[in-house]
Amino acid sequence: MPPEPLEFDPIDRAGELWEQHWPDEPGDVYAAMRAVTSIMRAHQILIAQLDAMLRPFGITFSRYEALVLLVHSHEGALPLSKIGERLQVHATSVTNVIDRLEAAGLVRREPNPQDGRGVLAVITDEGRKVADKATVEFNNARFAMSALQLGELDQLFEILRTLRVDAGDFSSSP
């Protein structure tokens, strides 16, 4: 059960305290502090909600992402290195996710015929079923984003996309 809501916004309160302790900073510093703290809190909230929706399927959001990536791949198989690249996570994280999916019978490992030392993760029929059912659940719940309207979702995506381009996450040119 989630805890009782606070009677105040702790991020806003932290922003006020920030301004009191560092009064000579420009206003955009306080706004940035509130924004980044809000993003981090929203991430915690969303992961908790999404993982709760996935619990009946025996997977977490990171495992769901890997399954969906395999569903969308050309033949339902990708090298582990490509999974890490596409999900933008470290190789150790990919190994952990694939280990867990393999243990659950949702993927299997096969030698990569294009690379004698490489390994492919291949989605199983059961993995496809779990990915499909979980996707229906997420679509019905609007990926836990039902508090926002379509225009707000588009605006949020564009704002965060700008941040990601500035961080070098990907090239913004086509």
N, C-alpha and C positions, 0 to 999 in steps of 0.2 A: 504494500500500500504506500502511495506517495505521502511524503510529509505534508503537514498543514502548510498552506501558503503563508508567507511572511506578510506582515501588515505594512511593509514598506519595500521599496525596490533597493536591494543591497548594492546593486551596481551604480545606481544613481547616488546613493549615499556615499559610496566609495569615491565617486567623481567629485562630490562636494568636499570630502576630506582631502582629496588630491589638490583641489584648488586652494584650500586653506593652507596646506603645507608647502605648496609651491606656487604662491600667488603671482610670481613674476613670469610664469610661463605663458606663451600665447594661447588663446582660447582653443585653437585646433588640437593642442596637446590633450586637453581635458576631453574633447570630443573623441579623439582617437582612442584614449584610454577606455572610455565608456563603450565605444564601438567594438574594440577588440575583446573586451571582457564579455560583452553581450554575445559576440560570435562564439566565443569559447563555451559559454553557458548554453547557447542554443545547440551547439554540437553535442554537448552532454545530454540534453533533453531529447534530441532527435535519435541519437544512438540508443538510448534507453527505450524509447518508444518503438523504434524499428526492431531492435533485438527482441522485445517482448512479443511483437507480431510474428517474429520468426521462430520463437521458442517451440511452438507446436511442430515445426518442421525439423527441429534438431540442428538448426544452423544459426549463425550470427550474421550480421550485416556484411562483414568482410568475406565470409564464405559465400553469401548470396552474390556479392559482386563478382567473385571468381566464377561461380556457376553461370551467371548471366553472360559473362564474357565468353565462356566456352559455348553457350547456346548460340551466341551471335557469331562465333567464328565459323569459318568456311566449312570445316568438316567436324566441328565439335571437339577440336584438339588444338592445343597451342603449346609451344615450348614454355617451360617455367620462366625463362628469362623474359619472354614476351608478355607473360601475365604480369610480372613485376613492373615492366615498362608501362603497360597500359593502365594498371591500377596505381602506378606511381608509388610503389612500396619497395622496401629492401628485399633482397633475395631470401633472407632468413624468414621474413614474414610470409612470403609466398610458399616456402617449404612447409611452414607450420600450417597454413591454410589448406594446402593440398594434402598434407598428411592427415588432417582431420576429415577432409572430404573423402579421402580414400578409405579411411577407417569406417566411415559411415556408408560406404558402398556407392557414393555419389559420383566419384571419378576413379579412374585407374591410371596408372603410369605405364607408358610404353616407350621403348627406345625410339628416338627420333631418327627416321630413315635418312634425313638430310644432314644429320650431324651425329657421327658415330658415338660421341660422348654425351650428347644431349638427351634430355628426357621430355616427353610430351605428357601433358595432363589431358586425359580424354574423358569427356562427360559420359556417364552411363545413362541408360534409359531411366533408371530411378532418379538420377541427378536432374534429368530434364523434367521429370514429373514434379520434383520438389521445386525447381526453379519456376515452373509454370504456375503452380499453386501459390507460391509465395508472391509472385508478381501480381496475380489476381488480388491477393490480400492487400498488397501495397497500392495497387491502382484504386481499389475500393476506398482505401484510407487516404488517398492523395499523398502517399508517402509521408504521412504525419504532418502535412503542411496545410491542413484544412482551415487554419486560422487566417490564411492569406488568400486574397482574390487573385485571379489570373494576372491582372496588370501588376499587382504587387510582386507576384512570383517572377514575372518577366523582369521587372525592375531590380529585384534582389539578385537574380542571375547575372544581369549586366554589371551591377556594382561589384559583385564578387569576381566576375570574369576579369574586370579591369584590374583588380588586385592581383589575380593570378597571372595575368600577362606581365604586370609590373615586376612580379617576383621571378619571372623567367620560367614559369610553369610550362608554357608552350608559346609558340610563335603565333601572333595574332594575324599574320598575313596568310591568305589562302594557299 
